Amino acid sequence: MNDTKEYFRRQDTVACWWHPESPDDPLHQHTLTQLQWASAVLPWAGKQVLDVATGRGRFAIAYAREGADVTAIDLSRQMLDFTRANAQAQQVAFPCLLADAVHLPFPDRSFDVLSCMEAIMHVPDAQAALREFRRLLRPDGRLLISLTNRYRINALGRLPTALYQKLGLIDLGDLRIMWSYSLPAFRRMLRQAGFAIDDVHGLGLFQPNARVVLSRRLSFAPFPPAFAHWFFAKAEPPLRRTPLKNLMGTLNILARPVHQQ
């Protein structure tokens, strides 16, 4: 657990592979659509918002531009520096604090909205983070959170690696930086933390970055990236709240606090 957190704290780790704002990123359209969902799902003006694991600040900046009073936190000083620079470029400003998602330095019921987008999959103790989110939300508050879907089609490409590891043919080391969850499992986690789900929005039935990995040097795309981009833009939108969301790469969730007996 500490090794995972240390990885995300270090300079030039996440920054080397997390650049969703780049048009060259294969998931660029995916992340733009996710940002549009988050911006539209709630009225933001005047809300007290905490953006957890803000990364490069794209969600925090969007909320601030909609009139929210935003505070952004991250484990990484480097990411907070990116957020400040990006916010300045967008002519908004808000506090950017170094903090851990499971130990947030704020009093109970401090926020109207807590946002944790593209981050809970990197938190070793996600249940503890959810409890902390519940503590910080006001009774009529809302939680926006996204997760990597355990049963996404994209995950099929990892089956050979999982088999090799099971057979002892490869050693991936002890460091783990990502966890995935099925929707039923994450729903239970939210319920245990004191939340009920209001909306689930799937993204990425066929993801253009999908690879079937046969070895460290040999992999292939299970479907053409051009097809994945076309499907995402043209065929997928009406499917994102249907049962097919359970096979999509990302699940975006809107939840509310509920009274616990």
N, C-alpha and C positions, 0 to 999 in steps of 0.2 A: 504493500500500500504506500509506504513512504517512498519507495523507488519510483512508483508511478507519479507521485506528486513532484518528486525531484526532477523527473524528466520534463514535466510541463513548466517547471520553474526555470529551467536552464535556458541560456541564450541560444538562439538558432537551432532549436529542435522543432517545435510546432511551426515556427516561421518559415521553415524550409518546405513544408508541404501544405500549409493551410493558407490559401490565397483565393477565397471564393469570389472576390471582387474582380479577378482577372478574367477577361473574355477568353483567354487561352485555357482556362480550367475546364475540363470535360463536363463538370457539373455546374457550370456558370448559370445556365438557364434554370436549372433545378434550384439553385440558391436564390436567384432573383424571384422565382415564383413563391418560394417559401417566405421571402421577405414581404412580398405583396400580401400573402395570407395573413401574416402577423400584423401588418399595418392596418388591414381592413377588418380584422376580427373583433376589435374593441374600439370605442371612442377614447382617444389618448389625451385630448386637451385637458390640462389641469390635474392629471393623475400623477401620484407619487409612484415612480417605477424604479425597481431594482433590476438591473440586467446582470445576471450571474454568468461568469466565464465569458466576458464580453468579446474576447478575441480581438479582432481588428475594429470592433465597435459598430458593425453595420446595423445591428438591431437597435442599439442604444441611440445611434444617430438618427435613425428613422423615427423612433418614438419622440425624440427631442424636436425633430422637425414638425411633428404633428402637435406639438404644444405640451408634451409631458415634462414633468420635473424629474429628470433621470439621474440615477447614480449607477455607475458601472464598476464592477469588481472583476478581478482576474488574479490567478496565481502568478502570472508572468509579468514582470516589470516591462519586458520588451513589448508584449502585447498591449499593455496600457499605454506605452509610448506611441505605438501605432494608432491606438484609439484617439489619443489626444490630437495627433497630427491630422488624422482623417476628419475628426470633428471640426477642427479649425478650418480645414479646407471646405467643409460644408457650412461654415459660419454658425456653428452651434458650440456650446460649451457646457460641461457638466463635470461633477467630481468623478475621478477615476481612482479607485482605491485597491491596494494590494490586500487580498483576503481569500480565505478558503471557503468553499461552498458549504462545508459541514460545520464551520465555526464563523458565522457572519456577525460582524461587530455592530449590531443595531438592536434597539429595544423591540420588544414584542409589538406586533400590529403596527409596524412602521410604514407599510406600503399598501397601495391600492392594487398594484400589479407586480408580480414577480415573473421575469422572463429568464428562461434557461434554454436557449436554442442552440442545437448542435453541440451540446456539452455534457449532458448527463451520462452519455455513453463512455466518457472518459473519467468518471468519478468512481473510485473503487467501492465506496460505501454509498450507493445511490439512495438507499433507504434512509440513512442519516441525513442526507441532503434534503430529501423530501420532507422530513420532519422539521428541519430548520426552515424550509420555505413556508410550511404551514404556520410556524411560530411567527413569522414576520408579516404575514398577510392579515389585513383587516377582515372582519366577518363577511363583508360583501365584496371582497377582493377576488382577483382571478390569477391563475397560474397559466402561463404559456410555456410549453416544454416540448421538445422534440427528441425522438429516440431513433436509434438504428434498429430496424425490425429484424428480429432473429430469423424469421421465416421468409425473408426477402428472396426473390428469385436470384438476385445477385450473389447470395451466399452459397449457391450451388457450386460456384467456381472454387470454393475453398474446401470442398469435400476431399479431393486428392491429398491436399496438405494435411487435413485432419487425419486421414487414413495413414499416411506416412508417419505422422507423429504417434498415432496409436500403436503402430507396429514397431516403433523405436528406430525408424529409418532416418529421421531428422530430429534435430534438437533446436527448438525455437527460442530457447533460453527462458529465464524466469520473468523477465519484464513484460508486463501486460499493460496496454494503454487503452484498450477498448472493450466494452461490454455491450452485448445486444440483448433485447428483450422482446418476447412476443407481446401482442396487445393484451391478451388475457392476464399474463403475468404482471405486466406493468399496471394494469387496472387494479389488481390486487394490492400492489405496492402503494399506489395512490390512496386506495381505500384505507389501508393500514396507517397511512400518514395523516388521514383526515380530509381527503379530497374526493369529489365525485366528478366524473368526466361530463362535459357539456358538448364537446365537438371533437371529432377525429378526422383529420384530413391527410390522406396518403399522397406520397410523391415518389415517382421513379419505379414504375413496374419493370421497365427495361432500362438499366442504367448504362450510359455510354462508357463508363470506366470499368465495367465488369470484365474480369479475367478468370479463365480457368488455369490454375497454376499447377503444372505437372512437375516442375522442379525449380530450383533457384534461377535457372537460366532459360527455362522453356515454359511459355504460357501463350494462350490465345484468347481472342474475344469470342464469347459464346454466340454473339449476334453482332452484325455490323453496327458500329457507332452511328452511322448515318441513319439507320433504321431506328435506333434508340432515340435519337434527337427528333426524328419525324414523329414517332409514336408519342413522345412526351408532349410535343406541341399540339398535335392534331387529334390524336385518338384518346389520350389519357384523361384530359380535363373532366369529362362527365363521369369518369369511373372513380374519382378520388375519394368519394364518400360511399361507395358501394362496397360489398364484401371483398372485392378485389384489392382494396386497400391493405388487406392482411398479407398480401404478397409484395407490397411496395417497399422500396428501400428505406424510406423515412416516414415516420408517423408524427404529425404535428398535432398536439393535444391542447385543448382549452379546458381547464378544470377550475372548480370552485371549492372553497373550504366548506366542510359540513360539520355539524355538531357531532361530537363523539360522546357516546354514552360512558 
